[in-house]
């Protein structure tokens, strides 16, 4: 049907317009669709469906509506080439359709009847699956009155996706481009699509074929990987609620019932009521994998209540959700597909499920809808598991975590007109102030309003009318906006920041009356999950001998953390932190006035008021007093009681101080550097170190950057190690000058990353793993694996208030640290570096 493109080609001068003349590959497994938002003479939405090698096209002035009562005009226009699906840009002035075009939605569609007969009859019913368009729709041709172009109506069919217009306006709530997003899974394998479940007979046959094996005494659980979004082939995955609790594996062998944490700790004595309950239910022998939680009054898992159940010695309120079955009745089921394991487990649970022991059911909806629902309910997110995956006692990507988004305050600088049936306004234009006091545009929000809030907010905004935009110049701001005096502050939840500095997938939460507009700045990206404030009940226990003065003094306004919060945090992580401190000279950063107050950096101090803190006996630096060591929990807590927030260590141990045993490369981003660039820089750093044959371990800084740590065998002195690290950084800066810079000044690293090699000099220090930082939010430095880097949301992803969520992982990402140490001679030879200044 190439001839049907004649009209399309005749209307365009392809020497001027960037639109494609022809081409494009037909959908291999499913028909494609695209909806392009087009600011021509008037804003409209171009709705295109692939059929017979072209894109049938309709211009929909108001865009689609999920309300089944809305009949949206859709003017049938000329067919377009399939290659037009990828077009996003600006059609030049005086050309046909002049104006800006974005890809508003894309995906696949399926006609419910013969499409040729349906088009001829003027009644095309179809199913559609995109990022924004879901479910069943119909295009109905109207009786024409002599129009040059056929008038049709686009109508939503009644299904689970239909929603009233006063509740939901897809064009207002989802205004942005989806060009950068992957193609959604095709219909038939789409998110939430039906998938043939294995029957019990198949599962039993699989169990009989599984190898016979004695039940092991210990079992390492499979772990999930944090990812940024749902997989493209979501139909191949099962999704469950992500519980905010403790992972527990139950080893059941008759009356021998043990409840084991993910780290292998036996908690049976802590969970005696649950153990007794499992005994009454008479589970067959096996290893059962699940999570324990305590629900709040609204039925949501609450981590704080779970901790209280332990501390108050009342674990009877605990609910055990079981989701996997690695061993059963003398068979090792780990190589069976997940689906088959779950069928066997579900059959077991059907006869035993109770209030306190439950089967973790799979969710049945598109993942993005599940995430949105989980977040709205105050849950942490969802877990995805490949249906065909075996059970692996490690983190391998077949289990994934999809968490909720982010949240902060924004200044309202304007709003757009509503579209469709909506009243009041379409979306709010948002901004944050930069360091120069300019209001920078940060995107818009059109979701989260109801009829009442639309009316009330519109009334407030009408009193703040302004003649000009309060924002700094930005091409992304809607031109036909209504400007406001920047005084209103909105709290908004959102999914992520784009490269251009705008937010995506935003939801309005309410107005903030307790914050001034001129104080609103862009915050570092943080996870939306509402972490419980770390009250003493969920932190480390303190020794009776420790007296904490002024325990309720607030030391961080952002998190509300008090002095006792910090001391209890260090009690919680002491066993993880001491291995990073013991034996190394330590510098202490004291903050008597808390975050934002004056800091005192101490390499040498009187230790009489800090029991447990020691001074090295040997004179490591003859020109100065003895250096300090923090070798025990007692030392750590007594230092925290003396208002020490940060603990920094040197690169050598006290026993062989003149020969450093590690190098550290601190990736310090300059102004304008995004988090994605920091992650990329770490990978580039690792790649070059790998070429040199040097191991590289990773940890967050707790601030803005990342630390790449290289364990080395002591052999060279301070000057040689520092000079060699400088040579490595110089090579990186010379090879990739657009990313890295050798000089440290703020002006030198605007838009670039300074790899701080100065940390490798004699007496220089770096913040230790698990140390808190004197920054708003009290971020902490945490060891991570390289596999975790793509899903890492920021260098301060973990902080004093959510550290409990990382305890089970602990220092395991650095398990191979000590035995990985290498001498530097071979690497120096590769770099043609001569030690000793030669």
Protein Blocks (a to p, Z undefined) as FASTA:
>chain_A
ZZmmmmmmmmpcfklbmcdfbgcdddfkbccddddddddfbccddddddeehiacddddf
kopafbfkbccdddddddddfklmmggcdddehiahiacdddfbgcddddfbdfklmmmn
opacdddddfklgcjddddddddehiabdcddddddddfkbccfklocfklmmmbcfklp
ccdddehiaghiacddddfklmmmmmmmpccddddfbdcdddddddfbdcfklmlpccdd
dddddddddddehjaccdddfkopafklmmmmmmmmmmmnopaedddddddddddfkopa
cfklmmmmmmnopaklpccddfbdfbgghiafklpcfklmmmmmmmmmmmmgcfklccdd
dddddfklmmmmmmmnopabdcdddfklccddbdehjaccdddddddddddfbdcddehj
bghifbdcdddddfkopacdebjcfehiafklmmmmmmmmmmmgcfbdfbdcdfkbcfkb
ccdddfbccddddfbdcfkopaehiacfbdcfkbcfklpccdddddfbdcddddfklmcc
ddfklccehkllcfbfknopafklmmmmmmmmmmmmmmmmgopacdddddfkoghiacdd
dfbdcfklmghiacdfbafblkbccddddfbfklmmmmmmnopabdcddfbdfklmmlcc
bdcddddddehiafklmmmmmmmmmmmmmmnopacddddehimmccdddddddfbafklm
mmmmmmmmmmmmmmmmmlpcfbfbfklmgoiacddfklmpghiacddehiacddehiaad
ddddfklmmmpgbfklpcfklmmmmmmnmmmlmmmmmmmpccfklmmmmnopaehhZZ
